[in-house]
Amino acid sequence: MEGQVLVLDSQGHLLGRLAAIVAKQVILGRKGVVVRCEGINISGNFYRNKLKYLAFFCKWMNTNPSRDPYHFRAPSRIFWRTEKRMVVPAALKVERLKPTRKFACLGHLAHEVGWKDQAVMDTLDEKRKEKAKIHDRSERAAAHEATKAGRKEHREEN
């Protein structure tokens, strides 16, 4: 199990909980790759989360601004910053938030605070979905042909 790469689709997961799981796997020695970070959810109202992140932008170091916290705008880097000091629990938003609770999507929040690549990511995601659909159809057709051939051979043997 050590040395394996953990690839996680982060669509619909909660930011902190997903970061904790990835951090735990990293501590155990596995490499973690998180894809589709723009789909990560943050509990709480979008406007409240936006205000919190904009307040974070105001924080900097008077004596040496180059040492101040770097304010990432891309969802992947926001996730990375959240994850880098963490460890453990269960992550999916559906399991951990009440259905009536408000939540904000990390991609939308990042776009509002200055991330410029949201449109590019959306078009790339659409292309990926089309390719996946085509691949799935070909896989199903191949499996169907294999079962047909298996049935035909079975009939010929009997």
N, C-alpha and C positions, 0 to 999 in steps of 0.2 A: 504494500500500500504506500510505502514511502517513495517519494520521487514521482508519483503520479501527478498529473495536472488536473485540477478540479475546474471544470468549465461550468459556470452558473449563468442561467438566463435570469436577469434581475427584474424583468417585467412584473409589476404587481407586488413586489416585496417591500417591506418597510426598511428604511435606510439604516437605522441603528442596529436592528436585529440581523439584517443581512451582513452588515459589517462585522458583527460579533462572530458569526459563523465562519466567515472567510478568515478572520484573524485567528480563530482557533485552529483551522486547518493549516494555516501558515505556520503556527507555533508547532503543530505536529509534524511539520516537515514537508507538507504538500504545497505545490505551487497553485495559486488560485487565479483564474481568469474570469472576470465578470463582464458579461456582454449586455448590451441594451440598457445602459445606465440611465438613459433619459426616461425610462419607464419606472424607475424607483419611486415609491411613495413615501411621503413624510406625514405623520399624523398631525392633525391640526388644520385650521383654516389656511387657505393659500395666502391670504393677505397678511395674516399673523406671521407666517413663515417668511414671507418676503420682507416684512419689517425687521424681523430678527436678523436676516442675512444682510440687509442694508445697514443695520446697526453694526454688524461685524466689519463692514467695509470701513467704518470710521476709526477702527482700532489700528494704531500704528505707534511706532517708537519714536519719541521726541529726539533722543540723543543720536540715534543712528537708524534712520528709516529703512536702510537696507536689511536690517535684522528684524524688522517687524513681520507680523504674520502675512504671508502671501495670500491674497484673496483670489482663489480660483473661481472661474466662471463656468467651466465645462462640467457637466454632470459626472463624468468619470473621475475628474480630479476632486470634486466635492466628496464623492464616495471614498476616494483614496484617503483624503484627509480625515474623514470620519473613521475609517477602518484602521488607520495606522497605529492607534493606541488601544485596541480592543481585544476581547476574548468572549465567547459562548452563545446562547439560547435558540429558539425556533423563530423563523423569520417571516413567513408569508402574512401579508396584510389581512387576508381573509380570515386567518386563524386568530390573529391577535387584536384586531380592532372590531368594535361593535359595528354592526351594519349602519347604524345611524350616525356614527362619528364622521366628522369632516376629515379630509386628508388632502394633501397637495402633491402633485407630481413633480419630481425633481427636474425633469426636462423643461417643464413650464417655468419653474422657479429660476432655473439657470438662464433661460431665454430672457426673462424679465430683468435679470441683473447683469446682462451683458454677453451671454454666450451667443455667438454669431452663426453657428453651424447647425441649427435645428432643422432648417429646410433641407440641407444636404443629407443629414441623418435620416430624415423622413423618406427621401427619394431612395436612398440606399436600402432602407428597410423594406420598401415596396418591391425593389428589385430582388432582394433576398427572398421575400415571400413568393414571388412569381417563380423563381428558380426552384424553391423548395416544393412548390405545387407540381411543377413539371417533373421533378425528380421523384416525387411521391407517386405520381401517375405511372411513370415508367417502372418503378419498383413493384407496384401492384400488378401491372400487366405481366411482368416477368414472373411474379409469384403465381399468377393465375395460369400462365402457360406451363409452368413447372408442375402444378397440380394436375392440369389436363394431361400432360405427358405421363405423369405417374399413374393416373387412372387408366390410361390407354395401355401402358405396360402391364399393369395388374390384370386387365382383362385378357390380354394376349397370353399371359402365363396360365390363367385358369382355363 
